Amino acid sequence: MRGFTEDEFRQRLENAQFLMREQGMNLLLLNSEAEVRYFSGFHTLFWQSPTRPWFLLIPAYGEPIAVIPAIGEALMRNTWIKDIRCWSSPQPHDEGISLLNKTLQEMVGTRAVIGLTKGHESVVRMPLQDLERLQSQLPGIHWVNCTPLIRKLRMVKSAAEISKIRHICNIASKTFSQALELFHIGQPLDEVFRAFRIAMLQNGADDVPYLVGGAGQGGYGDVISPPSDKPIETGDILMLDTGATYDGYYCDFDRNYSFDHASDAAKQTYKTLYKATEAGLAAARPGATCSELYQAMQSVIEAAGGGAGGVGRMGHGLGMQLTEWPSHMASDHTVIKPNMVLTLEPSMAISPGKIMVHEENILIHEDGVELLSHRAEPELPCIT
Protein backbone atom coordinates (compact mmCIF):
# COMPACT_ATOMS: atom_id res chain seq x y z
CA MET A 1 0.00 0.00 0.00
CA ARG A 2 3.05 2.26 0.34
CA GLY A 3 4.07 4.31 -2.67
CA PHE A 4 2.82 3.85 -6.23
CA THR A 5 3.74 1.70 -9.18
CA GLU A 6 5.66 3.19 -12.10
CA ASP A 7 2.50 2.75 -14.19
CA GLU A 8 0.73 5.22 -11.89
CA PHE A 9 3.37 7.87 -12.50
CA ARG A 10 3.52 7.20 -16.23
CA GLN A 11 -0.24 7.70 -16.44
CA ARG A 12 0.10 11.03 -14.61
CA LEU A 13 2.87 12.04 -17.01
CA GLU A 14 0.83 11.01 -20.04
CA ASN A 15 -2.19 12.97 -18.80
CA ALA A 16 -0.06 16.06 -18.18
CA GLN A 17 1.69 15.87 -21.54
CA PHE A 18 -1.60 15.58 -23.39
CA LEU A 19 -2.84 18.79 -21.73
CA MET A 20 0.51 20.53 -22.27
CA ARG A 21 0.47 19.85 -25.99
CA GLU A 22 -3.17 20.86 -26.17
CA GLN A 23 -2.39 24.17 -24.43
CA GLY A 24 0.87 24.87 -26.25
CA MET A 25 3.28 24.37 -23.36
CA ASN A 26 6.72 22.92 -24.04
CA LEU A 27 7.65 22.25 -20.44
CA LEU A 28 6.45 22.50 -16.83
CA LEU A 29 8.89 23.82 -14.22
CA LEU A 30 7.61 22.43 -10.92
CA ASN A 31 9.19 23.11 -7.55
CA SER A 32 6.55 22.85 -4.83
CA GLU A 33 6.39 19.76 -2.63
CA ALA A 34 3.01 18.48 -3.81
CA GLU A 35 3.71 18.85 -7.52
CA VAL A 36 7.21 17.33 -7.34
CA ARG A 37 5.84 14.41 -5.32
CA TYR A 38 2.80 13.97 -7.56
CA PHE A 39 4.92 13.36 -10.66
CA SER A 40 7.97 11.69 -9.11
CA GLY A 41 7.03 10.02 -5.83
CA PHE A 42 9.79 11.99 -4.05
CA HIS A 43 8.41 11.95 -0.50
CA THR A 44 10.36 13.53 2.36
CA LEU A 45 9.85 15.85 5.33
CA PHE A 46 13.01 17.66 4.25
CA TRP A 47 10.75 20.16 2.47
CA GLN A 48 10.25 21.76 5.89
CA SER A 49 13.72 23.26 5.52
CA PRO A 50 13.57 26.46 3.40
CA THR A 51 17.30 26.35 2.58
CA ARG A 52 17.24 24.42 -0.69
CA PRO A 53 15.01 24.62 -3.79
CA TRP A 54 14.01 21.49 -5.74
CA PHE A 55 13.05 21.34 -9.41
CA LEU A 56 11.23 18.80 -11.55
CA LEU A 57 11.02 19.45 -15.29
CA ILE A 58 8.15 17.88 -17.23
CA PRO A 59 8.58 18.12 -21.04
CA ALA A 60 5.70 17.91 -23.48
CA TYR A 61 7.47 14.87 -24.94
CA GLY A 62 9.88 12.53 -23.25
CA GLU A 63 10.94 11.82 -19.67
CA PRO A 64 11.02 14.15 -16.66
CA ILE A 65 14.32 15.45 -15.35
CA ALA A 66 15.00 16.26 -11.67
CA VAL A 67 17.36 19.13 -10.86
CA ILE A 68 17.93 18.86 -7.14
CA PRO A 69 20.44 19.42 -4.32
CA ALA A 70 22.89 16.55 -3.93
CA ILE A 71 21.53 15.74 -0.47
CA GLY A 72 18.37 14.40 -2.13
CA GLU A 73 19.99 12.31 -4.86
CA ALA A 74 19.83 8.95 -3.06
CA LEU A 75 16.14 9.33 -2.26
CA MET A 76 15.27 10.56 -5.76
CA ARG A 77 17.04 7.50 -7.22
CA ASN A 78 14.53 5.36 -5.33
CA THR A 79 11.77 6.88 -7.48
CA TRP A 80 11.03 6.15 -11.14
CA ILE A 81 12.90 9.29 -12.28
CA LYS A 82 16.06 8.28 -14.15
CA ASP A 83 17.66 11.60 -15.15
CA ILE A 84 18.75 13.31 -11.93
CA ARG A 85 21.09 16.29 -11.99
CA CYS A 86 22.53 17.67 -8.77
CA TRP A 87 24.50 20.57 -7.34
CA SER A 88 26.18 20.94 -3.96
CA SER A 89 23.88 22.92 -1.66
CA PRO A 90 23.57 25.28 0.19
CA GLN A 91 25.14 27.60 -2.33
CA PRO A 92 23.26 30.92 -2.02
CA HIS A 93 25.24 32.65 -4.79
CA ASP A 94 24.02 30.02 -7.28
CA GLU A 95 21.38 27.76 -5.74
CA GLY A 96 21.02 25.48 -8.74
CA ILE A 97 20.15 28.28 -11.18
CA SER A 98 23.08 27.68 -13.55
CA LEU A 99 22.36 23.95 -13.68
CA LEU A 100 18.64 24.61 -14.12
CA ASN A 101 19.30 27.11 -16.92
CA LYS A 102 21.58 24.65 -18.73
CA THR A 103 19.04 21.83 -18.38
CA LEU A 104 16.14 23.96 -19.61
CA GLN A 105 18.06 25.02 -22.70
CA GLU A 106 19.01 21.41 -23.39
CA MET A 107 15.36 20.35 -23.15
CA VAL A 108 13.52 23.14 -24.99
CA GLY A 109 16.12 25.56 -26.34
CA THR A 110 16.02 29.32 -25.79
CA ARG A 111 12.55 29.98 -27.24
CA ALA A 112 9.72 28.03 -25.66
CA VAL A 113 6.61 28.22 -23.48
CA ILE A 114 7.21 27.10 -19.90
CA GLY A 115 4.52 26.66 -17.30
CA LEU A 116 4.87 27.79 -13.67
CA THR A 117 2.31 27.37 -10.89
CA LYS A 118 1.27 31.01 -10.60
CA GLY A 119 -2.40 30.64 -9.68
CA HIS A 120 -4.60 30.57 -6.61
CA GLU A 121 -3.61 28.02 -3.94
CA SER A 122 -0.21 27.47 -5.55
CA VAL A 123 3.33 28.60 -4.86
CA VAL A 124 6.66 28.98 -6.66
CA ARG A 125 9.05 27.65 -4.04
CA MET A 126 12.31 29.42 -4.78
CA PRO A 127 13.73 32.84 -3.95
CA LEU A 128 12.11 35.51 -6.09
CA GLN A 129 15.53 36.93 -6.94
CA ASP A 130 16.59 33.51 -8.30
CA LEU A 131 13.46 33.26 -10.43
CA GLU A 132 14.05 36.76 -11.78
CA ARG A 133 17.67 35.86 -12.51
CA LEU A 134 16.62 32.71 -14.37
CA GLN A 135 14.03 34.56 -16.42
CA SER A 136 16.49 37.35 -17.31
CA GLN A 137 18.94 34.72 -18.58
CA LEU A 138 16.24 33.21 -20.81
CA PRO A 139 14.64 36.23 -22.55
CA GLY A 140 13.16 34.07 -25.30
CA ILE A 141 11.10 31.99 -22.87
CA HIS A 142 7.41 32.79 -22.41
CA TRP A 143 6.35 31.96 -18.85
CA VAL A 144 2.69 31.00 -18.42
CA ASN A 145 0.43 29.92 -15.56
CA CYS A 146 0.06 26.13 -15.42
CA THR A 147 -2.02 26.05 -12.23
CA PRO A 148 -5.28 25.27 -14.10
CA LEU A 149 -3.57 22.31 -15.80
CA ILE A 150 -2.23 20.94 -12.50
CA ARG A 151 -5.58 21.54 -10.84
CA LYS A 152 -7.40 19.54 -13.51
CA LEU A 153 -5.03 16.61 -13.07
CA ARG A 154 -5.02 16.49 -9.28
CA MET A 155 -8.71 17.09 -8.57
CA VAL A 156 -9.66 13.64 -9.90
CA LYS A 157 -7.96 10.90 -7.89
CA SER A 158 -6.70 7.51 -9.05
CA ALA A 159 -7.81 4.28 -7.38
CA ALA A 160 -4.43 4.05 -5.66
CA GLU A 161 -4.74 7.57 -4.25
CA ILE A 162 -8.28 6.89 -3.05
CA SER A 163 -7.17 3.77 -1.17
CA LYS A 164 -4.69 5.84 0.87
CA ILE A 165 -7.25 8.53 1.69
CA ARG A 166 -9.81 5.90 2.66
CA HIS A 167 -7.23 4.26 4.94
CA ILE A 168 -6.34 7.44 6.85
CA CYS A 169 -10.03 8.36 7.14
CA ASN A 170 -10.66 4.96 8.74
CA ILE A 171 -7.81 5.56 11.19
CA ALA A 172 -9.15 8.99 12.16
CA SER A 173 -12.70 7.64 12.48
CA LYS A 174 -11.48 4.88 14.79
CA THR A 175 -9.64 7.42 16.93
CA PHE A 176 -12.66 9.70 17.23
CA SER A 177 -14.68 6.66 18.32
CA GLN A 178 -12.37 6.43 21.36
CA ALA A 179 -13.47 9.85 22.64
CA LEU A 180 -14.96 8.46 25.87
CA GLU A 181 -11.57 6.92 26.71
CA LEU A 182 -9.47 9.88 25.60
CA PHE A 183 -11.30 12.97 26.92
CA HIS A 184 -12.72 13.89 30.34
CA ILE A 185 -13.86 16.84 32.41
CA GLY A 186 -10.93 18.56 34.10
CA GLN A 187 -8.48 17.56 31.37
CA PRO A 188 -6.39 20.51 30.11
CA LEU A 189 -7.08 21.25 26.46
CA ASP A 190 -3.45 20.75 25.47
CA GLU A 191 -3.66 17.27 27.05
CA VAL A 192 -6.79 16.60 24.95
CA PHE A 193 -4.82 17.40 21.81
CA ARG A 194 -1.84 15.33 22.96
CA ALA A 195 -3.99 12.30 23.81
CA PHE A 196 -5.69 12.45 20.42
CA ARG A 197 -2.38 12.72 18.56
CA ILE A 198 -0.93 9.75 20.43
CA ALA A 199 -4.04 7.66 19.71
CA MET A 200 -3.90 8.56 16.02
CA LEU A 201 -0.31 7.38 15.80
CA GLN A 202 -1.07 4.22 17.75
CA ASN A 203 -3.93 3.49 15.36
CA GLY A 204 -1.63 3.70 12.33
CA ALA A 205 -1.36 7.31 11.16
CA ASP A 206 2.08 8.33 9.91
CA ASP A 207 1.73 11.85 11.26
CA VAL A 208 -0.79 14.38 12.56
CA PRO A 209 0.58 17.60 11.08
CA TYR A 210 -2.74 19.42 11.46
CA LEU A 211 -4.81 19.33 14.64
CA VAL A 212 -6.80 22.38 15.65
CA GLY A 213 -9.96 23.02 17.58
CA GLY A 214 -11.39 24.73 20.57
CA ALA A 215 -13.48 24.36 23.69
CA GLY A 216 -15.74 26.74 25.56
CA GLN A 217 -19.03 27.17 27.33
CA GLY A 218 -21.81 26.63 24.83
CA GLY A 219 -19.44 26.68 21.85
CA TYR A 220 -16.04 27.83 20.68
CA GLY A 221 -14.82 31.09 19.25
CA ASP A 222 -12.68 29.94 16.34
CA VAL A 223 -11.58 26.78 14.54
CA ILE A 224 -7.83 27.24 14.00
CA SER A 225 -6.40 27.86 17.47
CA PRO A 226 -3.57 25.96 19.13
CA PRO A 227 -4.62 24.54 22.50
CA SER A 228 -4.29 26.31 25.84
CA ASP A 229 -3.83 24.60 29.20
CA LYS A 230 -7.35 25.56 30.33
CA PRO A 231 -9.17 22.51 31.77
CA ILE A 232 -12.35 21.16 30.19
CA GLU A 233 -15.39 22.20 32.25
CA THR A 234 -18.97 20.96 32.47
CA GLY A 235 -21.02 22.70 29.79
CA ASP A 236 -18.06 23.01 27.42
CA ILE A 237 -18.34 22.14 23.75
CA LEU A 238 -15.14 20.61 22.35
CA MET A 239 -14.25 20.44 18.67
CA LEU A 240 -11.20 18.71 17.22
CA ASP A 241 -10.38 18.99 13.51
CA THR A 242 -7.67 16.60 12.32
CA GLY A 243 -5.57 16.50 9.19
CA ALA A 244 -3.63 13.29 9.67
CA THR A 245 -1.61 11.52 6.98
CA TYR A 246 -0.87 8.07 5.65
CA ASP A 247 1.82 7.73 2.98
CA GLY A 248 1.50 11.41 2.15
CA TYR A 249 -2.32 11.60 1.87
CA TYR A 250 -4.64 13.45 4.22
CA CYS A 251 -7.94 13.05 5.96
CA ASP A 252 -9.62 16.27 7.13
CA PHE A 253 -12.70 16.16 9.33
CA ASP A 254 -13.83 17.19 12.79
CA ARG A 255 -16.04 16.03 15.65
CA ASN A 256 -17.91 17.93 18.36
CA TYR A 257 -18.53 16.81 21.95
CA SER A 258 -20.34 18.26 24.94
CA PHE A 259 -19.28 17.62 28.53
CA ASP A 260 -21.95 16.66 31.09
CA HIS A 261 -24.61 18.78 29.38
CA ALA A 262 -25.13 21.15 26.47
CA SER A 263 -27.30 24.20 25.96
CA ASP A 264 -30.41 23.90 23.82
CA ALA A 265 -28.81 26.32 21.34
CA ALA A 266 -25.74 24.11 20.96
CA LYS A 267 -27.85 20.98 20.53
CA GLN A 268 -30.04 22.64 17.91
CA THR A 269 -27.05 24.04 16.02
CA TYR A 270 -25.50 20.57 15.90
CA LYS A 271 -28.76 19.10 14.51
CA THR A 272 -28.95 21.84 11.90
CA LEU A 273 -25.38 21.23 10.74
CA TYR A 274 -26.06 17.49 10.61
CA LYS A 275 -29.07 18.16 8.38
CA ALA A 276 -27.03 20.57 6.26
CA THR A 277 -24.43 17.84 5.74
CA GLU A 278 -27.20 15.43 4.75
CA ALA A 279 -28.28 17.98 2.14
CA GLY A 280 -24.69 18.20 0.92
CA LEU A 281 -24.48 14.41 0.66
CA ALA A 282 -27.70 14.36 -1.38
CA ALA A 283 -26.41 17.08 -3.72
CA ALA A 284 -22.94 15.63 -4.21
CA ARG A 285 -23.32 13.96 -7.59
CA PRO A 286 -21.35 14.02 -10.85
CA GLY A 287 -22.49 16.99 -12.89
CA ALA A 288 -23.42 19.14 -9.89
CA THR A 289 -21.30 22.19 -9.14
CA CYS A 290 -19.56 23.23 -5.95
CA SER A 291 -21.81 26.27 -5.77
CA GLU A 292 -24.83 23.95 -5.81
CA LEU A 293 -23.38 21.93 -2.93
CA TYR A 294 -22.81 25.16 -1.04
CA GLN A 295 -26.36 26.33 -1.65
CA ALA A 296 -27.82 22.96 -0.60
CA MET A 297 -26.10 23.21 2.78
CA GLN A 298 -26.58 26.95 3.20
CA SER A 299 -30.33 26.71 2.56
CA VAL A 300 -30.73 24.35 5.52
CA ILE A 301 -28.84 26.75 7.77
CA GLU A 302 -30.86 29.72 6.55
CA ALA A 303 -34.14 27.84 7.05
CA ALA A 304 -33.13 27.27 10.69
CA GLY A 305 -32.45 30.98 11.11
CA GLY A 306 -28.72 30.40 11.45
CA GLY A 307 -26.06 32.99 10.88
CA ALA A 308 -22.81 32.48 9.02
CA GLY A 309 -20.02 30.67 10.83
CA GLY A 310 -17.33 32.90 9.36
CA VAL A 311 -15.42 30.07 7.66
CA GLY A 312 -16.04 31.43 4.15
CA ARG A 313 -16.75 28.12 2.42
CA MET A 314 -18.40 24.81 3.20
CA GLY A 315 -15.77 22.33 2.12
CA HIS A 316 -13.00 21.73 -0.37
CA GLY A 317 -10.93 19.16 -2.18
CA LEU A 318 -8.69 16.75 -0.29
CA GLY A 319 -5.68 14.59 -1.11
CA MET A 320 -1.93 15.16 -1.02
CA GLN A 321 -2.64 18.46 0.69
CA LEU A 322 -4.97 19.21 3.57
CA THR A 323 -6.97 21.56 1.39
CA GLU A 324 -7.06 21.29 -2.39
CA TRP A 325 -9.26 22.57 -5.17
CA PRO A 326 -12.17 23.16 -5.48
CA SER A 327 -14.10 25.13 -2.80
CA HIS A 328 -17.77 24.80 -1.92
CA MET A 329 -18.82 28.43 -2.08
CA ALA A 330 -21.29 30.47 -4.06
CA SER A 331 -18.68 31.67 -6.57
CA ASP A 332 -17.07 28.29 -7.36
CA HIS A 333 -18.80 26.68 -10.33
CA THR A 334 -16.40 23.74 -10.67
CA VAL A 335 -18.26 20.71 -12.01
CA ILE A 336 -18.01 17.69 -9.72
CA LYS A 337 -16.65 14.54 -11.36
CA PRO A 338 -16.33 10.89 -10.36
CA ASN A 339 -13.28 10.10 -8.19
CA MET A 340 -13.08 13.55 -6.66
CA VAL A 341 -12.46 13.44 -2.91
CA LEU A 342 -14.15 16.33 -1.12
CA THR A 343 -15.00 17.60 2.32
CA LEU A 344 -18.43 18.83 3.38
CA GLU A 345 -17.98 21.50 6.06
CA PRO A 346 -21.00 23.58 6.98
CA SER A 347 -20.61 26.03 9.86
CA MET A 348 -23.02 28.14 11.84
CA ALA A 349 -23.04 30.76 14.58
CA ILE A 350 -24.56 29.52 17.86
CA SER A 351 -24.55 32.90 19.58
CA PRO A 352 -22.41 36.04 19.39
CA GLY A 353 -18.79 34.91 19.43
CA LYS A 354 -19.68 31.20 19.42
CA ILE A 355 -19.71 28.94 16.36
CA MET A 356 -19.91 25.26 15.45
CA VAL A 357 -18.41 23.45 12.47
CA HIS A 358 -19.28 19.98 11.17
CA GLU A 359 -17.09 18.20 8.61
CA GLU A 360 -17.12 14.90 6.70
CA ASN A 361 -14.94 13.45 3.91
CA ILE A 362 -16.57 11.97 0.82
CA LEU A 363 -15.74 10.24 -2.45
CA ILE A 364 -17.76 10.93 -5.59
CA HIS A 365 -18.85 7.84 -7.54
CA GLU A 366 -20.49 7.62 -10.94
CA ASP A 367 -23.85 7.00 -9.27
CA GLY A 368 -23.54 8.85 -5.98
CA VAL A 369 -21.33 9.45 -2.98
CA GLU A 370 -19.39 7.37 -0.45
CA LEU A 371 -18.60 8.58 3.05
CA LEU A 372 -14.90 8.08 3.75
CA SER A 373 -15.16 9.40 7.29
CA HIS A 374 -17.50 7.36 9.48
CA ARG A 375 -20.65 9.47 9.80
CA ALA A 376 -20.91 11.59 12.94
CA GLU A 377 -23.69 10.98 15.44
CA PRO A 378 -26.99 12.67 14.53
CA GLU A 379 -27.14 14.33 17.98
CA LEU A 380 -24.37 16.08 19.86
CA PRO A 381 -22.39 13.42 21.77
CA CYS A 382 -22.07 13.97 25.51
CA ILE A 383 -19.09 12.94 27.64
CA THR A 384 -19.75 12.68 31.37
Beta strands, then each sheet from edge to edge (+ up, - down):
strand 1: 27-30
strand 2: 55-59
strand 3: 65-69
strand 4: 83-87
strand 5: 112-116
strand 6: 141-145
strand 7: 207-217
strand 8: 236-246
strand 9: 249-250
strand 10: 253-259
strand 11: 316-317
strand 12: 324-327
strand 13: 341-344
strand 14: 347-351
strand 15: 354-357
strand 16: 360-365
strand 17: 368-371
strand 18: 382-383
sheet 1: 4+ 3+ 2- 1+ 5+ 6+
sheet 2: 7+ 8- 9+
sheet 3: 7+ 8- 10+ 18+
sheet 4: 11+ 12-
sheet 5: 13+ 16- 17+
sheet 6: 14+ 15-
end
